[in-house]
């Protein structure tokens, strides 16, 4: 609760309501804090390491390595060290510049994100060495979080990062779907598409995953370094062929895909391969985890609750209409939940930029909602980026309620004009209705809260 | 159920599912059928007329008049005659051309819609005469349904329909809000803004309302002929002034608003006026009534149900994303309702036309949903226009399911291309997945059904 700007607590009735809302937001963020998330899923008792519902007898393991990539990687590694202490043999995590953490054994390597750089490649290469050196009787703990895809970039020998960039832009230009792009990438990477598990085999692999992908599909998060790949070299090659890119792409890439198709290079590991009998993937934090924590807290505070969906996507201002429609129905008929009601939804919206203002998808959602619920004094809608950074702003989101437009009008602010100009930040800022948390060190996308008192 | 095209029942598993869905749609439409709706809210026993929760002792009434306007007016009047028989003294209903009904005493006057014409004006003028002639001991039953605003158009003396059209286009051009436009219109009408109740006073007035406005605000439906007006002449004049239209508008209009502002002309009747002690407004059919009937039927068929909202608005393809997100969550976690699940939502979406295809908002919603739930074999999403006419097509809507894109692909149809071209009709037509009901004679906007088996 203390993470929130005290200006959010207005006087009077609004204050009382916000004092009930902010703990719900806090509960959601606490549940997906990387350190909390690791510790909730991992504990050491009498040399038995409990991870999820599995138990690893440390008497049987010679080395424990910690590798991985992502913006929460430093915090996660620190939590691992706090649990495992001297049991950690060595490790290396790639994280984004500025995301250093105070670890003892595991080296935190800061690197480029979202564009991979040489530092990241060096780190990824060392991770590959660690995994390849690990063997029977070793345990490799892989920590994956938001940004993991860029931060675990290491193309196969002979293919440069520039080649990979040329590939991606050519595919995007042809209108290739993201899963098509990913299946090609997996076949050009030393790490992705299950390759990390294969490198580590026969060592045991445990991947602790903090998911920033809607729906948490394991093969998509960081392109699934420890997850069976369902696509083949033949398919990857076929996609390139279908888009007529065989002549246009760097020859290193086309050659690799051709060799793979012909069987000269081994396939990415598949479902059922022995490799995965030694791999355990565990999502320790996700949008769903945050949403469920919010629901639990809201229940505890006396709200009638509804977890609507953790798959919400679409244009922010339109999604706002859907949430507002639910708020209106709750006020009107006590459906789909009765008052005091708390509906929680998660996902990630998008904003089609038409104006020149400052904002983010969550602030824009809140602004559009404020217009929809104008005068609906019982209603309050909060939109929150769980990483604490909504768009290119220092806000995590904003709070809209039935009084927002009235209060804005008193300050000469037009909600419709600010919305038309994608200028949600400068609408909420003077009202003191921005949610400012600072970076939360985690990212499980966005949450929206619809409350009716 | 027989109202649906038998082609909707595919073979195999899909058939079984659709056989469970179509009765839910039928239940919704049955509940808002104008004749059913009147009869469910009105009955005659021992000369006691029960309307909603009120009772009118017919021994005390000399005359019963039936007036009103709207596309369902003919059917509603017919139902009234079937209940009241010879008790009906006289009446006149304005309805749209082609919406005649077989009544005995009440005259059904066909007229222009959505643009009012001379026939409509003559009818409205006769309604006003009937209301004005009614007095203590008379009962005026007013039947209001979709199209009622255009079909009950009668400006005050000295203002022509052309003047009113000039007013509306000038206001729209200035970006005036619809409630601003309506408050001016109410002050220029002999019928709207409660004026019909005042004309009939001291006769008793009962308005039976079939709502085609999202949320069913009584003062908005047909501009509230029997509902207190919350706006004033001063406000109406102020709006015209604020938009700088005092010099531009027809002088008849400006003069009338000025006189009203100065108090020379009486205000529209307000909340608390004696007039309304003799008026009873009853919504007999609405989106909510349809949605609740669907929910009841679905429960009866063993579904876990959720009435999400009857206030859904927004761009059809975006709204589809929200519904699809709920379908995905139900499949993923059994939230917010468990399987077999039936989520019902109502409202009215819009379509921003960018292509040149054929379709309607419901068909477009279903098309966008089909893309979202591709491969989600447990899910089915139906979008339905309750009037049976979705956009300029002969379809009421369409059915999307996890197999839609696969079946379309087999026929060489691209969902994305059809969506980009607003061509939902030609996407679903070859699949046999259009819902064809023919005109239903009612209109309570749209319903969407999200089913997960």
Interface residues (C-beta under 8 A of the other chain):
Chain A: X215 X288 X306 X307 X308 X309 X310 X311 X312 X313 X314 X315 X318 X319 X321 X322 X324 X325 X326 X328 X329 X332 X333 X335 X336 X345 X347
Chain B: X215 X288 X306 X307 X308 X309 X310 X311 X312 X313 X314 X315 X318 X319 X321 X322 X324 X325 X326 X328 X329 X332 X333 X335 X336 X345 X347
